[in-house]
Amino acid sequence: MERAAGSRRVLAIDLGGTKVSAGVFDETGHLYAFRKAAVEKSRPEATCDQIAEEASQCVQAPGLRWEQVEAAGVIVPGIYNPADGSAWAPNLWGDADVPIRAELVRRIPVPIRFDSDRAGYVLGEHWLGAARGLTDVVFLAVGTGIGAGFLSGGRLIRGAGGVAGAVGWFALTGEFKEAYRRVGCWEAEAAGPAVAQRTGRESAEAVVEAARQGDAGARAALAEVAEYLAMGVANLVSALNPQMVVLGGGLMQAGDLLLEPIRRAVPKWAQPRAAQQVRIEPAQLGEWAGLFGAAYLALSGEHVQP
């Protein structure tokens, strides 16, 4: 049965390293309008101009006026610092801390709530995905990099400066390699580029495809990566005692080639009781998790007033 449409309308913005997406939602999760474009990252001001334009077009598409939009939720890559409203997003603007809250509050005429993309992912899966209704959840994104969003007792864990979730820096080996200085140990050993490097293939996708075709070297590389992923997941399980760890990101498109080995290995490394209590599940919302999470942010209050 189709869900009845809700009466509230909110705007969701998912700013990524390569694209920006916008959507208008109601409180049931119904999507009224959607836009997606390659992100303009020549200057932070140009990015914010683009976000404002995409937002305006998205609101107008279903025939709405700004007065009918209750609020907006915006998620950004890298580190969002709630204390000063700045974003550190090296894939977009280099090493600068950009005052994105101040820039967008001037451009979008509704209350706005901001957070990191990691927070958006876990909120999206909590609202309408694999972790629907759960209060203690880890969303682990494994793609070009590795990052995590945390819900504990129904509240986001952000850390003192918005850095919580930068789990790619987990130390999982006793030997320090130079690559760890740039991206962290776990990311260097287990993210998508590591999969490709282990086999000499051009991409992680190529390794996964070769493994599906029965290539022994590709299967061995994925087995090594699965063990590293299981170690990191086990650390998260032991530290946070979540009800569920949701595995998402591009590399997890490998499906059971990674999911099942991770499930088997986590109990070996994790605190036993926490390991018994946790479920490890694939993400359900895919690339939509962030946009749904941004909508949930807008619906849940704590807005920055323009």
C-alpha positions in Angstrom: 0.0 0.0 0.0 1.3 3.5 -0.9 2.0 5.8 2.0 -0.2 8.7 2.5 1.5 12.0 1.6 2.6 14.1 4.5 1.8 17.7 5.1 5.4 19.0 5.8 7.8 19.9 3.0 11.6 20.1 3.5 14.5 20.6 1.2 17.5 18.2 1.3 20.9 18.9 -0.1 23.7 16.3 -0.4 27.0 18.0 -1.3 29.6 15.5 -2.4 33.1 15.6 -3.8 31.9 15.3 -7.4 28.1 16.1 -7.4 25.4 18.0 -5.6 22.0 16.6 -5.2 18.8 18.3 -4.1 15.4 16.9 -3.2 12.1 18.0 -1.7 10.6 15.5 0.7 7.7 15.2 3.2 7.8 13.5 6.6 6.9 10.1 5.1 9.9 10.1 2.9 8.0 10.8 -0.3 10.2 12.6 -2.9 8.4 15.4 -4.8 11.3 16.8 -6.8 15.0 15.8 -7.4 18.0 17.5 -9.1 21.6 16.3 -9.5 24.5 18.1 -11.1 28.3 18.0 -11.3 29.5 20.2 -8.5 31.1 23.6 -9.2 34.2 23.6 -7.1 36.4 26.4 -8.6 35.6 28.6 -5.5 33.6 28.0 -2.4 31.4 31.0 -3.3 30.6 29.4 -6.7 29.7 26.1 -5.0 27.3 27.9 -2.6 25.8 29.8 -5.6 25.2 26.5 -7.3 23.6 25.0 -4.2 21.2 27.9 -3.9 20.3 27.7 -7.6 19.7 23.9 -7.4 17.6 24.4 -4.2 15.5 27.1 -5.8 14.8 25.0 -9.0 14.0 22.0 -6.8 11.5 23.9 -4.7 9.8 25.3 -7.8 9.6 22.0 -9.7 6.5 20.7 -7.8 5.0 24.1 -7.8 6.0 25.1 -4.3 6.9 28.5 -2.9 9.7 29.0 -0.3 7.0 29.9 2.2 5.7 26.3 1.9 9.1 24.8 2.8 9.6 24.2 6.5 13.4 23.8 6.6 16.5 22.5 4.8 19.0 19.9 5.7 22.5 20.1 4.2 25.2 17.4 4.4 28.8 18.1 3.4 31.9 15.9 2.8 34.9 15.9 5.0 34.5 17.6 8.4 31.7 19.9 9.4 32.4 21.8 12.5 29.2 22.7 14.3 30.9 25.2 16.6 31.7 27.7 13.8 29.7 26.3 10.8 32.8 25.6 8.7 33.5 22.7 6.4 36.9 21.2 5.7 36.4 19.4 2.4 39.8 18.9 0.6 38.2 17.2 -2.4 36.3 20.4 -3.0 38.3 23.4 -1.9 41.7 22.2 -0.7 42.9 22.7 2.8 40.7 25.7 3.7 38.0 25.8 6.3 35.1 27.3 4.4 32.3 29.1 6.4 29.6 27.2 4.5 26.9 27.8 7.1 27.2 31.6 6.9 27.3 31.4 3.1 24.2 29.3 2.6 22.2 31.0 5.3 22.5 34.1 3.2 21.3 32.3 0.1 18.5 30.0 1.2 15.5 31.6 2.9 14.5 28.9 5.3 16.0 27.5 8.5 18.9 25.1 7.8 20.5 22.3 9.7 24.0 21.2 8.6 26.0 18.0 9.3 28.6 15.8 7.8 27.9 13.3 5.0 28.7 10.5 7.5 25.9 11.7 9.7 23.6 11.9 6.7 24.2 8.3 5.7 23.5 6.8 9.2 20.4 9.0 9.6 19.1 8.0 6.2 19.4 4.2 6.9 18.0 4.8 10.4 14.9 6.6 9.0 14.0 4.5 6.0 16.7 1.9 5.4 18.3 -1.1 6.9 18.4 0.3 10.4 14.9 1.6 10.5 13.9 2.5 14.0 17.1 1.4 15.7 18.9 3.7 18.2 22.5 2.4 18.2 23.8 2.1 14.6 27.1 2.4 12.8 27.1 3.2 9.1 30.4 2.3 7.5 31.1 3.7 4.1 33.8 1.9 2.2 34.7 3.3 -1.2 37.6 5.5 -2.3 38.0 6.2 1.4 36.5 4.8 4.7 34.3 6.8 7.0 31.6 6.1 9.5 28.5 7.7 11.0 27.4 6.9 14.5 24.0 6.8 16.3 24.2 6.1 20.1 21.1 6.1 22.1 19.3 7.7 19.2 21.8 10.7 19.1 24.5 11.4 16.6 28.1 11.3 17.8 30.0 14.1 16.2 33.0 14.7 18.5 34.4 17.9 19.8 35.2 19.4 16.4 33.0 17.3 14.1 35.8 14.8 13.4 34.1 11.7 14.9 33.8 9.0 12.2 37.2 9.5 10.6 37.8 5.8 11.1 40.0 5.4 8.1 42.8 6.3 10.6 42.2 3.2 12.7 45.6 1.7 13.4 45.4 -2.0 12.6 49.0 -3.0 12.0 52.2 -2.7 14.0 54.2 -1.4 11.1 53.8 2.2 10.1 53.8 2.9 6.3 54.2 6.3 4.7 50.8 5.9 3.0 49.1 5.9 6.4 50.3 9.5 7.0 48.0 10.7 4.2 44.9 8.6 4.5 45.3 6.4 7.7 46.0 2.8 8.1 42.6 1.2 7.7 41.8 3.2 4.6 45.2 2.5 3.0 44.8 -1.2 3.6 41.1 -1.7 2.9 39.5 1.0 0.8 38.9 0.7 -3.0 42.3 1.8 -4.1 43.9 -0.8 -1.9 41.9 -3.5 -3.6 43.2 -2.4 -7.0 46.8 -2.1 -5.8 46.8 -5.6 -4.5 46.2 -7.0 -8.0 47.6 -4.4 -10.3 44.2 -3.9 -11.9 42.9 -0.4 -12.8 40.0 -0.3 -10.3 38.3 -2.1 -7.4 35.4 -2.8 -9.7 37.7 -4.7 -12.1 39.0 -6.8 -9.2 35.4 -7.6 -8.0 34.4 -8.6 -11.5 37.5 -10.8 -11.9 36.7 -12.5 -8.5 33.2 -13.2 -9.7 34.7 -14.9 -12.7 36.8 -17.1 -10.5 40.2 -15.4 -10.7 42.3 -16.7 -7.8 44.4 -13.6 -7.4 41.3 -11.3 -7.3 39.7 -13.6 -4.7 42.8 -13.6 -2.6 42.9 -9.8 -2.7 39.3 -9.5 -1.6 39.9 -12.0 1.2 42.8 -9.9 2.6 40.7 -6.8 2.4 37.7 -8.5 4.0 40.0 -9.5 7.0 41.1 -5.8 7.4 37.5 -4.7 7.1 36.4 -7.2 9.7 39.1 -6.0 12.1 37.9 -2.4 11.9 34.3 -3.4 12.2 35.1 -5.4 15.2 36.8 -2.4 16.8 33.6 -0.4 16.2 31.5 -3.1 17.6 33.6 -3.4 20.8 33.8 0.4 21.3 30.2 1.3 20.6 28.1 -1.9 21.1 25.7 -1.1 18.2 22.6 -3.0 17.4 23.6 -2.9 13.7 26.6 -2.1 11.5 25.4 -1.0 8.1 27.9 -1.5 5.3 27.7 0.9 2.4 29.8 2.6 -0.2 31.1 1.6 -3.6 33.3 -1.3 -2.5 30.4 -3.0 -0.8 28.8 -3.5 -4.2 31.0 -6.7 -4.1 28.1 -8.1 -2.0 28.7 -11.5 -0.4 32.3 -11.6 -1.7 33.0 -9.2 1.2 29.9 -9.3 3.4 30.0 -12.9 4.3 33.8 -13.0 5.1 33.3 -9.9 7.3 30.4 -11.5 9.2 32.4 -14.6 9.8 35.6 -12.8 11.0 34.1 -10.1 13.2 33.4 -12.5 16.2 37.0 -13.5 16.1 38.2 -9.9 16.8 35.3 -8.3 18.7 34.2 -8.2 22.3 32.2 -11.5 22.5 28.9 -10.1 24.0 28.9 -7.1 21.7 29.6 -9.4 18.7 26.6 -11.6 19.7 24.3 -8.6 19.9 25.2 -6.9 16.6 23.8 -7.4 13.1 25.9 -6.7 10.1 23.8 -5.7 7.1 24.2 -4.1 3.7 22.9 -0.6 3.1 19.4 -0.5 1.6 19.3 3.1 0.3 22.5 3.1 -1.8 23.6 6.5 -3.0 20.2 7.9 -1.8 21.2 7.5 1.9 22.7 10.9 2.2 19.8 12.7 0.6 17.3 10.9 2.8 19.5 11.7 5.8 19.6 15.4 4.9 15.8 15.4 4.7 15.7 13.8 8.2 18.0 16.5 9.5 15.6 19.1 8.2 12.6 17.4 9.8 14.3 16.8 13.2 14.8 20.4 14.3 17.8 22.2 15.8 18.0 24.5 12.9 20.3 27.5 12.2 18.0 30.5 11.7 18.7 32.7 8.7 
